[in-house]
Amino acid sequence: MTELRPESWPAPRATRPLDAVVDVPGSKSLTNRYLVLAALADSPTTLRSPLHSRDSALMIEGLRALGVVIEELPGGDLLITPPTRLEGTASLSGDTKVDSGLAGTVMRFVPPLAALADGPVTIDGDPRARERPMAGIIDALRALGLTVDDEGRGTLPFTVSGGGSPLATSVEVDASASSQFVSALLLVAPRLPGGLEVRHVGDRLPSQPHIDMTLAVLRERGVDARELATGHWVVAPGPIAGGEVVVEPDLSNAGPFLAAALVAGGTVRVPRWPVTTTQPGDDLREILTQMGATVSHDDDGALRVTGTGQVRGVDLDLTRAGELAPTIAALATVADSPSRLTGIAHLRGHETDRLAALVTEITRLGGVASELPDGIAIAPGALHGADVESYHDHRMATFGAIVGLAVDGVGVVDIATTTKTLPDFPGMWAQMLAGTGEAAGSEAGPDANEAAV
């Protein structure tokens, strides 16, 4: 048996079919969008069932640095009170620094808020964050009329200041590297004096559903936000409503647990799965069906996924939902036929270069994998145990956990990186494998990450 490094988390092998209910915490993408809008709203907002994780904690602390009051309520809900001097274009506190960690939503969504601050705002993050693509949003902020001091790097760290002249009402952005560049501009747009018209000028636009999500949350809060044509959006100036908002569960974070049903056999149910949603994680329903699962939406609102322990390979274009790629790649690694995952070249600029990382780790496990210009090809191999490196990437850590269900001796280095979007992934995984039919994750709520908020 493979001897794991002392610091590795031993990924448990599935020994029987599953029978589990996994209560997944709130969506990271929605939580951080709602937090930004609540910070700019015309009245307080109560956020119900938000995600409590490193990414959301970093957003909370970033908004607090800008003068927003955020309180945790009993049960983990959040009360967000915007600054009392919220009027004109000087609504937030400047002369401050924001730590984005490795959170793409923080490093992309916070810089445009400097347009509403009364002083410069400096953004920095983890060492890997300084390598992630930022040129698109930096160029757009300058075109908007803001001053960005990045010393010519086009990456973090940089400082954003109001330009002292009227802000543009139309801006072009190359969002080929990340749809978050578009969402960042749309989120601040209602508070700009003339609103904002945004045009994408790059040759590709990944993760379109996340832009649809941004438009949807803006409209939920009473904002006139529209897509005029592909790659062309407009947001009218006006108030952002406060009130009460309920956050959907994170469907992409549900992916590893639902994938487990295919690998181990048996059934996994995720409560409160929305009938309609803008989350790209909803694509799992069709993808897992193609890979051999039986998928249904129960009368009580739960998504039910049942597998047999056999996984089929697939040929998928994941342009819409690149964040699912590591989960699908894990399934493809243990599948009985080859797979091709394409449309995901932009994953090279995520928490790590996910394409290179996946090829390296699949090969380390005895699998067969190679990079494509815009994706990865995976074929069946003689799998064996090994330590899977996580590269400080939560989805690479869960990749290792999924493969470990079918392969003895798999370890995951730095499983704690999963706290980026899940407060207690190892505990939830263990509860799922216990096969009690009780809700895994029900005890991994706000208290598990209380200190982070």
C-alpha positions as CSV (number, residue, x, y, z in Angstrom):
1,M,0.0,0.0,0.0
2,T,1.2,3.5,-0.8
3,E,2.7,5.3,2.1
4,L,1.3,8.8,2.4
5,R,3.1,11.9,3.6
6,P,2.3,12.7,7.3
7,E,0.6,15.9,6.3
8,S,-1.7,14.3,3.8
9,W,-5.4,13.6,4.4
10,P,-6.1,9.9,3.7
11,A,-9.0,10.0,1.2
12,P,-11.4,7.3,2.4
13,R,-12.2,4.4,0.0
14,A,-15.9,3.7,-0.5
15,T,-16.8,0.3,0.9
16,R,-20.5,0.2,0.2
17,P,-23.2,2.0,-1.8
18,L,-24.1,5.5,-0.4
19,D,-27.3,6.6,1.2
20,A,-26.8,10.2,2.2
21,V,-28.3,13.6,2.3
22,V,-25.8,16.4,1.9
23,D,-26.9,19.8,3.0
24,V,-24.6,22.1,1.0
25,P,-23.9,25.6,2.3
26,G,-24.8,28.7,0.4
27,S,-23.4,29.7,-3.0
28,K,-20.1,31.5,-2.9
29,S,-20.9,33.3,-6.2
30,L,-24.3,34.5,-5.0
31,T,-23.1,35.3,-1.4
32,N,-20.3,37.6,-2.6
33,R,-22.5,39.3,-5.3
34,Y,-25.3,39.9,-2.7
35,L,-22.7,41.3,-0.2
36,V,-21.5,43.8,-2.8
37,L,-25.0,44.9,-3.7
38,A,-25.9,45.2,0.0
39,A,-22.9,47.4,0.6
40,L,-24.3,49.8,-2.0
41,A,-28.0,49.5,-1.2
42,D,-30.2,52.3,0.0
43,S,-31.2,50.4,3.2
44,P,-29.9,47.5,5.3
45,T,-30.0,44.0,3.9
46,T,-30.4,40.7,5.8
47,L,-28.7,37.8,4.0
48,R,-30.2,34.5,4.9
49,S,-28.2,31.2,4.6
50,P,-25.0,32.9,3.2
51,L,-21.8,30.9,2.7
52,H,-19.3,31.1,5.6
53,S,-15.9,30.3,4.1
54,R,-12.6,31.9,3.5
55,D,-13.8,33.6,0.2
56,S,-16.9,35.1,1.9
57,A,-14.9,36.1,5.0
58,L,-12.4,38.0,2.7
59,M,-15.3,39.8,1.0
60,I,-16.8,40.7,4.3
61,E,-13.5,42.1,5.6
62,G,-12.9,44.0,2.4
63,L,-16.3,45.7,2.6
64,R,-15.8,46.5,6.2
65,A,-12.5,48.2,5.2
66,L,-14.6,50.4,2.9
67,G,-16.9,51.5,5.8
68,V,-19.7,48.9,5.5
69,V,-21.1,47.5,8.7
70,I,-21.6,43.7,8.6
71,E,-23.0,41.9,11.7
72,E,-23.4,38.1,12.1
73,L,-26.9,37.2,13.5
74,P,-27.8,34.1,15.4
75,G,-27.8,31.1,13.1
76,G,-25.2,32.7,10.7
77,D,-27.4,35.2,8.8
78,L,-25.8,38.5,8.1
79,L,-27.0,42.1,8.5
80,I,-25.3,44.5,6.1
81,T,-25.7,48.2,6.7
82,P,-24.3,50.5,4.0
83,P,-22.5,53.7,5.1
84,T,-24.8,56.4,6.2
85,R,-23.3,59.0,3.9
86,L,-24.2,57.0,0.8
87,E,-24.9,59.7,-1.8
88,G,-23.3,61.0,-4.9
89,T,-20.0,59.3,-5.9
90,A,-18.3,59.5,-2.5
91,S,-20.1,56.8,-0.5
92,L,-17.4,54.4,0.7
93,S,-14.3,54.9,2.8
94,G,-11.0,55.1,1.0
95,D,-7.4,55.3,2.2
96,T,-7.6,51.6,2.9
97,K,-6.2,48.2,1.9
98,V,-8.2,45.1,1.0
99,D,-6.8,41.6,1.2
100,S,-8.3,39.4,-1.5
101,G,-6.6,36.2,-0.5
102,L,-7.0,33.9,-3.5
103,A,-10.7,34.9,-4.0
104,G,-11.4,35.9,-7.6
105,T,-14.7,37.6,-6.6
106,V,-12.9,39.8,-4.1
107,M,-9.9,40.8,-6.3
108,R,-12.2,41.5,-9.3
109,F,-15.4,42.9,-7.6
110,V,-13.8,45.3,-5.1
111,P,-11.6,47.5,-7.4
112,P,-14.5,49.1,-9.2
113,L,-15.9,50.1,-5.8
114,A,-13.1,52.6,-5.5
115,A,-15.1,54.8,-7.9
116,L,-17.4,55.4,-4.9
117,A,-14.7,55.8,-2.3
118,D,-13.3,59.1,-0.9
119,G,-9.7,58.0,-1.1
120,P,-7.5,55.4,-2.8
121,V,-8.1,51.7,-2.3
122,T,-5.2,49.2,-2.5
123,I,-5.9,45.5,-3.4
124,D,-3.5,42.7,-2.7
125,G,-3.7,39.0,-2.0
126,D,-1.9,35.7,-1.6
127,P,1.3,35.1,-3.7
128,R,-0.7,33.1,-6.3
129,A,-3.2,35.9,-6.5
130,R,-0.4,38.1,-7.9
131,E,-0.2,35.7,-10.9
132,R,-3.9,35.6,-11.7
133,P,-5.2,37.6,-14.7
134,M,-6.2,41.2,-13.8
135,A,-5.3,43.2,-16.9
136,G,-8.8,43.2,-18.2
137,I,-10.4,44.9,-15.2
138,I,-7.4,47.2,-14.8
139,D,-7.7,48.5,-18.4
140,A,-11.5,48.9,-18.0
141,L,-11.1,50.9,-14.8
142,R,-8.8,53.3,-16.5
143,A,-11.2,53.6,-19.4
144,L,-13.9,54.4,-16.9
145,G,-11.9,57.3,-15.6
146,L,-10.2,55.9,-12.6
147,T,-6.4,56.0,-11.8
148,V,-4.8,52.6,-11.3
149,D,-1.2,52.3,-10.1
150,D,0.0,48.8,-10.8
151,E,3.6,49.8,-11.7
152,G,3.0,48.3,-15.1
153,R,2.5,44.7,-13.9
154,G,-1.2,44.3,-14.9
155,T,-1.6,42.2,-11.8
156,L,-2.0,42.6,-8.0
157,P,-1.1,44.5,-6.0
158,F,-2.4,47.8,-7.3
159,T,-4.1,51.0,-6.0
160,V,-7.3,52.5,-7.5
161,S,-8.2,56.1,-7.1
162,G,-11.0,58.3,-8.4
163,G,-9.8,60.2,-11.4
164,G,-11.3,63.5,-10.4
165,S,-13.2,63.9,-13.7
166,P,-16.7,62.7,-14.7
167,L,-16.8,58.9,-15.1
168,A,-17.5,57.4,-18.5
169,T,-20.9,55.9,-19.1
170,S,-19.6,53.3,-21.6
171,V,-16.6,51.0,-21.3
172,E,-15.1,48.1,-23.2
173,V,-13.5,45.2,-21.4
174,D,-11.6,42.1,-22.6
175,A,-13.1,39.4,-20.4
176,S,-11.5,36.5,-22.2
177,A,-9.6,35.5,-19.1
178,S,-12.6,35.8,-16.7
179,S,-16.2,36.7,-16.8
180,Q,-15.7,38.3,-13.4
181,F,-14.4,41.4,-15.1
182,V,-17.8,42.0,-16.6
183,S,-19.7,41.2,-13.4
184,A,-17.4,43.6,-11.4
185,L,-18.4,46.5,-13.7
186,L,-22.1,45.6,-13.7
187,L,-22.3,45.4,-9.9
188,V,-21.1,48.9,-9.3
189,A,-22.9,50.4,-12.3
190,P,-26.2,51.4,-10.7
191,R,-24.4,53.6,-8.2
192,L,-22.4,55.4,-11.0
193,P,-24.0,58.8,-11.9
194,G,-24.7,57.8,-15.5
195,G,-25.0,54.0,-15.1
196,L,-22.9,52.0,-17.4
197,E,-22.8,50.3,-20.8
198,V,-20.3,47.4,-21.0
199,R,-19.1,45.7,-24.1
200,H,-16.9,42.6,-24.2
201,V,-14.2,43.0,-26.9
202,G,-12.2,39.7,-26.5
203,D,-12.3,36.6,-28.7
204,R,-14.1,34.4,-26.2
205,L,-16.3,34.8,-23.1
206,P,-16.1,32.0,-20.5
207,S,-18.7,31.3,-17.8
208,Q,-21.5,33.3,-19.4
209,P,-23.9,31.9,-16.7
210,H,-22.0,33.9,-14.1
211,I,-22.8,37.1,-16.0
212,D,-26.4,36.1,-16.2
213,M,-26.3,35.5,-12.5
214,T,-25.0,39.1,-12.0
215,L,-27.8,40.5,-14.1
216,A,-30.4,38.5,-12.2
217,V,-29.3,39.6,-8.8
218,L,-29.2,43.2,-9.9
219,R,-32.8,42.9,-11.2
220,E,-33.8,41.2,-7.9
221,R,-32.7,44.3,-6.1
222,G,-34.7,46.6,-8.3
223,V,-32.0,47.6,-10.8
224,D,-32.7,48.0,-14.5
225,A,-29.9,45.6,-15.9
226,R,-30.1,44.1,-19.4
227,E,-28.2,42.2,-22.0
228,L,-28.7,44.1,-25.3
229,A,-26.8,41.5,-27.4
230,T,-24.2,38.9,-26.9
231,G,-21.3,40.6,-25.1
232,H,-23.2,43.9,-24.7
233,W,-24.9,44.9,-21.4
234,V,-26.4,48.1,-19.9
235,V,-27.2,49.0,-16.4
236,A,-29.2,52.1,-15.6
237,P,-28.4,54.4,-12.6
238,G,-30.6,54.1,-9.6
239,P,-31.1,52.8,-6.1
240,I,-30.4,49.3,-5.0
241,A,-33.0,47.8,-2.7
242,G,-32.1,46.4,0.7
243,G,-34.4,44.0,2.5
244,E,-34.1,40.2,2.9
245,V,-32.3,37.8,0.5
246,V,-32.1,34.0,0.8
247,V,-28.9,32.4,-0.7
248,E,-29.3,29.2,-2.8
249,P,-27.0,26.3,-1.9
250,D,-23.8,26.2,-3.9
251,L,-24.5,23.8,-6.7
252,S,-20.9,23.5,-7.9
253,N,-19.8,22.6,-4.3
254,A,-22.5,19.9,-4.4
255,G,-20.6,18.4,-7.4
256,P,-18.1,16.2,-5.5
257,F,-20.8,14.7,-3.3
258,L,-23.1,14.0,-6.2
259,A,-20.1,12.6,-8.1
260,A,-19.5,10.2,-5.2
261,A,-22.8,8.5,-6.0
262,L,-21.5,7.5,-9.4
263,V,-18.2,6.3,-8.1
264,A,-19.4,4.4,-5.0
265,G,-22.9,3.5,-6.2
266,G,-26.0,4.3,-4.2
267,T,-27.8,7.6,-3.8
268,V,-26.9,11.1,-2.6
269,R,-29.5,13.8,-2.2
270,V,-28.9,17.6,-2.0
271,P,-31.8,19.5,-0.4
272,R,-33.1,22.8,-1.6
273,W,-31.9,22.4,-5.2
274,P,-33.6,25.2,-7.1
275,V,-36.0,24.4,-9.9
276,T,-34.5,27.3,-11.9
277,T,-31.2,29.0,-11.2
278,T,-28.4,31.0,-12.9
279,Q,-25.8,28.8,-11.2
280,P,-23.7,26.9,-13.7
281,G,-23.5,24.0,-11.2
282,D,-27.0,23.1,-12.4
283,D,-25.4,21.7,-15.5
284,L,-24.4,18.7,-13.3
285,R,-27.9,17.3,-13.8
286,E,-27.3,16.7,-17.5
287,I,-23.5,15.9,-17.1
288,L,-23.9,13.3,-14.5
289,T,-26.7,11.7,-16.5
290,Q,-24.4,11.4,-19.5
291,M,-21.8,9.8,-17.2
292,G,-24.2,7.0,-16.0
293,A,-26.2,8.5,-13.2
294,T,-30.0,8.5,-12.7
295,V,-30.9,12.1,-11.7
296,S,-34.3,13.3,-10.5
297,H,-35.8,16.3,-8.6
298,D,-37.8,15.0,-5.7
299,D,-41.1,16.5,-4.5
300,D,-39.4,18.0,-1.4
301,G,-37.0,20.0,-3.6
302,A,-33.9,17.8,-3.2
303,L,-31.8,16.7,-6.2
304,R,-31.4,12.9,-6.1
305,V,-28.4,11.3,-7.9
306,T,-28.1,7.5,-8.0
307,G,-25.1,5.6,-9.5
308,T,-24.1,2.0,-10.0
309,G,-20.3,2.3,-9.3
310,Q,-19.6,2.4,-13.1
311,V,-18.7,5.7,-14.8
312,R,-18.9,6.4,-18.5
313,G,-16.5,8.7,-20.3
314,V,-17.8,11.9,-22.0
315,D,-17.0,14.5,-24.6
316,L,-18.0,17.8,-23.1
317,D,-17.7,21.5,-23.9
318,L,-17.5,23.1,-20.4
319,T,-17.3,26.7,-21.6
320,R,-20.4,27.5,-19.6
321,A,-19.3,25.8,-16.4
322,G,-15.5,25.5,-16.2
323,E,-15.6,25.4,-12.4
324,L,-17.0,21.9,-12.7
325,A,-14.0,20.7,-14.7
326,P,-12.0,19.2,-11.7
327,T,-15.0,17.3,-10.5
328,I,-15.8,15.9,-14.0
329,A,-12.1,15.2,-14.5
330,A,-12.1,13.1,-11.3
331,L,-15.0,11.1,-12.7
332,A,-13.3,10.7,-16.0
333,T,-10.2,9.4,-14.3
334,V,-12.1,6.4,-12.9
335,A,-14.3,6.0,-16.0
336,D,-14.4,3.0,-18.2
337,S,-13.9,4.9,-21.5
338,P,-12.0,8.1,-22.6
339,S,-13.1,11.6,-22.0
340,R,-12.4,15.0,-23.5
341,L,-13.2,18.2,-21.6
342,T,-12.9,21.4,-23.7
343,G,-13.8,25.1,-23.6
344,I,-11.7,25.5,-20.5
345,A,-8.4,27.2,-21.5
346,H,-9.2,30.0,-19.0
347,L,-8.7,27.5,-16.2
348,R,-4.9,28.0,-16.6
349,G,-5.5,31.3,-14.8
350,H,-7.5,30.1,-11.8
351,E,-6.3,29.4,-8.3
352,T,-3.6,27.3,-10.0
353,D,-3.1,26.3,-13.6
354,R,-5.9,23.7,-13.3
355,L,-5.2,22.0,-16.7
356,A,-1.6,21.4,-15.9
357,A,-2.4,20.4,-12.3
358,L,-5.0,17.9,-13.5
359,V,-2.7,16.3,-16.0
360,T,0.1,16.0,-13.4
361,E,-2.1,14.5,-10.7
362,I,-3.9,12.1,-13.0
363,T,-0.6,10.9,-14.3
364,R,0.8,10.6,-10.7
365,L,-2.2,8.3,-9.9
366,G,-1.4,6.0,-12.9
367,G,-4.0,7.5,-15.2
368,V,-3.6,8.8,-18.7
369,A,-4.1,12.5,-19.4
370,S,-2.8,15.2,-21.7
371,E,-3.5,18.8,-22.2
372,L,-5.4,20.1,-25.2
373,P,-5.3,23.7,-26.5
374,D,-8.5,24.4,-24.6
375,G,-8.9,21.5,-22.3
376,I,-7.8,18.0,-21.3
377,A,-8.1,14.5,-22.6
378,I,-8.3,11.6,-20.1
379,A,-8.2,7.8,-20.7
380,P,-8.5,4.8,-18.5
381,G,-5.3,3.7,-16.8
382,A,-3.9,1.4,-14.1
383,L,-4.7,3.6,-11.1
384,H,-2.8,3.3,-7.8
385,G,-2.5,5.3,-4.6
386,A,-0.5,8.5,-4.3
387,D,-0.4,11.9,-2.7
388,V,-2.5,14.3,-4.7
389,E,-1.2,17.9,-4.5
390,S,-3.9,20.5,-4.0
391,Y,-1.9,23.5,-5.2
392,H,-3.8,25.7,-2.7
393,D,-6.8,25.0,-4.9
394,H,-10.0,23.8,-3.3
395,R,-11.3,22.0,-6.4
396,M,-8.0,20.1,-6.8
397,A,-8.4,18.9,-3.2
398,T,-11.9,17.6,-3.9
399,F,-10.7,16.0,-7.1
400,G,-8.4,13.8,-5.0
401,A,-11.2,12.9,-2.6
402,I,-13.4,11.7,-5.5
403,V,-10.7,9.5,-7.0
404,G,-9.9,8.2,-3.5
405,L,-13.4,6.6,-3.3
406,A,-12.3,4.1,-6.0
407,V,-8.6,3.8,-5.4
408,D,-6.8,2.6,-2.3
409,G,-4.0,4.8,-0.8
410,V,-4.9,8.2,-2.1
411,G,-3.9,11.1,0.0
412,V,-4.7,14.8,-0.4
413,V,-2.0,17.4,0.5
414,D,-3.5,20.4,2.3
415,I,-7.1,19.3,2.5
416,A,-7.7,22.5,4.5
417,T,-7.6,24.5,1.3
418,T,-11.3,23.4,0.9
419,T,-12.2,26.0,3.5
420,K,-12.1,28.5,0.6
421,T,-15.7,27.5,-0.2
422,L,-16.6,24.8,2.3
423,P,-16.1,25.2,6.1
424,D,-15.7,21.5,6.8
425,F,-15.3,19.4,3.7
426,P,-13.6,16.4,5.5
427,G,-16.4,16.2,8.1
428,M,-19.1,16.4,5.4
429,W,-17.3,13.7,3.3
430,A,-17.1,11.4,6.3
431,Q,-20.8,11.8,7.2
432,M,-21.7,11.1,3.6
433,L,-19.7,7.9,3.6
434,A,-21.3,6.8,6.9
435,G,-24.4,6.1,4.9
436,T,-26.9,7.0,7.6
437,G,-29.3,8.9,5.3
438,E,-29.0,11.9,7.6
439,A,-28.0,15.3,6.4
440,A,-24.2,15.6,6.0
441,G,-23.2,19.2,6.5
442,S,-26.0,20.1,8.8
443,E,-23.5,20.6,11.6
444,A,-20.9,22.4,9.3
445,G,-22.8,25.6,9.3
446,P,-21.8,29.1,10.5
447,D,-20.4,28.0,13.8
448,A,-17.7,26.0,12.0
449,N,-16.3,29.2,10.6
450,E,-17.5,31.7,13.2
451,A,-14.1,33.2,13.7
452,A,-13.6,33.9,10.0
453,V,-16.5,36.4,9.8
